[in-house]
Amino acid sequence: MPPSFSEGLCPWQHSGKWGFIDTSGKPAIPFLWDKIYDDFRNGVAIVQKNGKWGMINKKCEVIAPLTWAEIVPAFNDNSDKDPGLFMVSDGAKWGLIDKQGKVVVEPVWDEILAFQGGVFPVRKGGKDRMEISGMGKDRKVEDSGLWGFIDTNGRVIEQPGRWREVHNFIDGRWQVVESGGTIRNPVNKALRYQDGRMIIDDTYDKEREEDRRVKTKLEAM
């Protein structure tokens, strides 16, 4: 498979270390790194050395010190916009840094999901796991924490407290589950971000309820 280049550079391993080559095959970034997260994006690359992650530019200058337990781009292939930020973990909590390595949001959140629809979903508390009861009758969430939303500046749009789960981002809406519902009969909502606030859309729950009715009718046939 031919090398994959991004921004004119391609990750390359030599003698057990990683660096980058240019389109002519010549080394462009020295082979100094134990791991490289991905290609160059927005002029920076995420690199690891001695178990810690940081970021470098195309001059191989360290712009985010190699002090982080994890660094992940704050957008994915489904994101509607690249906020130019990165999710970082100090090993316990998550925050955000910018392309210059500056901390935008201190690591205070237990989890941050990728940026979509103008916001980041954030979780406080919990271990985010689900279990099945001993009788196999009811699933229950054990200390799953609660979700809220922040903007690219770290401003809290909605404090974690109402939402037990945050699901997919579809048609400009985050799919969420209200904390007051049960596992068997969850209260599903949809949220969208507009004019600096979150707006609840009940359409999603109505769609799910219609799906349940159709499923029940089919099972009864």
C-alpha positions in Angstrom: 0.0 0.0 0.0 1.5 3.4 -1.0 2.2 5.9 1.8 -0.7 8.2 2.8 0.2 11.9 2.8 -1.5 14.7 4.7 -0.4 18.3 4.4 2.6 17.0 2.4 3.9 14.6 5.1 3.5 11.0 6.0 4.2 9.1 9.3 7.1 6.8 8.9 8.9 4.4 11.2 12.7 3.9 11.2 14.8 1.9 13.6 11.9 1.6 16.0 11.1 5.3 16.2 8.6 7.4 14.3 8.9 10.6 12.3 7.6 12.0 9.0 8.8 11.9 5.4 7.9 14.3 2.6 6.6 13.4 -0.8 10.1 12.8 -2.1 10.6 10.2 0.6 13.2 12.3 2.5 12.9 12.6 6.3 11.1 15.9 7.1 10.5 15.3 10.9 13.3 13.4 12.7 12.6 9.8 13.9 12.4 10.7 17.6 9.0 9.6 18.7 7.8 6.3 20.3 4.3 6.7 18.7 2.4 9.1 16.4 -1.3 9.4 16.8 -2.2 10.3 13.2 -1.3 12.5 10.2 -0.6 16.2 10.4 -3.9 18.2 10.7 -4.1 21.9 10.9 -0.3 22.1 10.9 0.2 19.9 14.0 0.8 16.3 14.8 0.2 14.4 18.1 3.3 12.5 19.2 4.3 10.3 22.2 7.6 9.9 24.0 8.3 8.1 27.3 4.6 7.3 27.7 3.4 10.9 27.5 1.7 12.7 24.6 2.2 16.2 23.2 2.1 18.0 19.8 4.6 19.3 17.3 4.5 21.5 14.3 6.2 21.0 10.9 9.4 22.4 12.2 9.5 19.7 14.8 8.9 22.3 17.5 7.0 21.1 20.6 4.0 23.3 20.9 2.1 21.2 23.5 4.5 19.8 26.1 4.7 16.0 26.3 2.8 15.8 29.7 -0.6 14.4 28.7 -1.8 10.9 29.3 -4.0 11.2 26.1 -4.6 13.7 23.3 -7.4 13.1 20.8 -8.6 15.5 18.0 -11.9 17.1 19.1 -13.7 16.3 15.9 -14.4 13.1 13.9 -15.4 12.3 10.3 -19.0 13.1 11.2 -18.4 16.5 12.7 -20.0 19.4 11.0 -17.0 21.7 11.8 -13.5 21.4 13.0 -13.2 23.6 16.1 -9.4 23.5 16.0 -9.2 21.9 19.4 -8.0 18.7 21.0 -9.3 16.7 23.9 -6.7 16.0 26.5 -6.5 13.8 29.6 -4.2 14.2 32.6 -4.9 10.5 33.4 -8.0 11.2 35.5 -10.0 14.1 33.9 -10.5 15.6 30.4 -10.2 19.1 29.1 -9.4 20.9 25.8 -6.3 22.6 24.3 -6.0 24.6 21.1 -3.6 24.2 18.1 -1.0 26.2 19.9 -1.0 23.9 22.9 -2.8 26.4 25.1 -5.2 25.0 27.7 -8.7 26.2 26.7 -10.7 24.1 29.2 -8.9 22.7 32.3 -9.2 18.9 32.8 -12.3 18.9 35.0 -14.6 16.5 33.1 -14.9 12.7 33.4 -15.5 12.4 29.7 -15.8 14.7 26.6 -17.4 13.6 23.3 -16.3 15.0 19.9 -17.5 18.4 18.9 -20.7 18.5 16.8 -23.6 20.9 16.4 -21.6 23.7 18.1 -21.1 21.9 21.4 -19.2 19.2 23.3 -21.1 16.8 25.5 -19.4 16.4 28.8 -19.9 13.9 31.6 -19.6 14.3 35.4 -19.4 11.3 37.7 -19.9 7.7 37.1 -18.2 4.9 35.4 -20.5 4.8 32.4 -21.3 1.1 32.5 -24.4 -1.0 32.3 -25.1 -4.3 34.1 -27.8 -7.0 34.0 -29.6 -8.0 37.2 -29.0 -11.5 38.6 -32.5 -12.6 37.5 -31.8 -11.3 34.0 -35.0 -9.2 34.1 -34.0 -5.6 34.3 -30.9 -3.8 33.1 -29.8 -1.1 35.4 -27.3 1.7 35.1 -24.8 1.8 38.0 -23.4 5.2 38.7 -23.3 6.2 35.0 -22.9 9.9 35.7 -24.8 12.7 34.1 -24.2 14.7 30.9 -24.3 18.3 30.0 -22.8 20.5 27.2 -20.1 23.1 26.9 -19.1 25.4 24.0 -15.6 25.8 22.4 -14.6 28.3 25.1 -15.5 25.9 27.9 -18.7 27.9 28.8 -21.3 25.6 30.3 -24.4 25.6 28.0 -26.1 23.0 30.2 -24.9 21.7 33.5 -24.7 17.9 33.8 -27.8 16.8 35.8 -30.8 16.1 33.6 -29.4 13.7 31.0 -28.3 10.1 31.8 -27.0 9.3 28.3 -26.0 11.1 25.2 -26.2 9.2 21.9 -25.7 9.9 18.3 -25.8 13.3 16.6 -28.4 13.0 13.9 -30.0 15.8 11.7 -28.5 18.5 13.8 -29.7 17.1 17.1 -28.1 15.2 20.0 -30.0 12.2 21.1 -30.3 12.1 24.9 -32.0 10.0 27.6 -33.6 11.8 30.6 -32.3 10.7 34.0 -35.8 10.3 35.4 -36.8 7.5 33.0 -36.3 3.7 33.5 -34.2 1.4 31.5 -37.2 -0.4 30.1 -39.1 2.8 29.4 -36.5 5.5 28.8 -37.5 9.1 28.2 -35.8 10.0 24.9 -35.3 13.6 23.8 -33.4 15.4 21.2 -31.4 18.6 21.8 -30.0 21.2 19.5 -27.8 24.2 20.2 -29.0 27.6 19.1 -28.4 31.2 20.1 -26.2 30.1 23.0 -28.6 27.6 24.6 -29.9 24.1 24.3 -33.4 23.6 22.9 -35.4 20.4 23.6 -37.1 18.7 20.7 -39.7 16.0 21.7 -39.8 14.6 18.1 -37.2 12.0 18.9 -39.2 10.5 21.7 -42.3 10.4 19.6 -40.4 8.6 16.8 -39.1 6.1 19.3 -42.6 5.5 20.7 -44.0 4.9 17.2 -41.1 2.4 16.6 -42.1 0.6 19.9 -45.8 0.4 18.8 -44.9 -1.0 15.4 -42.6 -3.6 17.0 -45.4 -4.6 19.4 -47.9 -5.1 16.6 -45.4 -7.2 14.6 -44.6 -9.4 17.6 -48.3 -9.9 18.2 -48.9 -11.2 14.6 
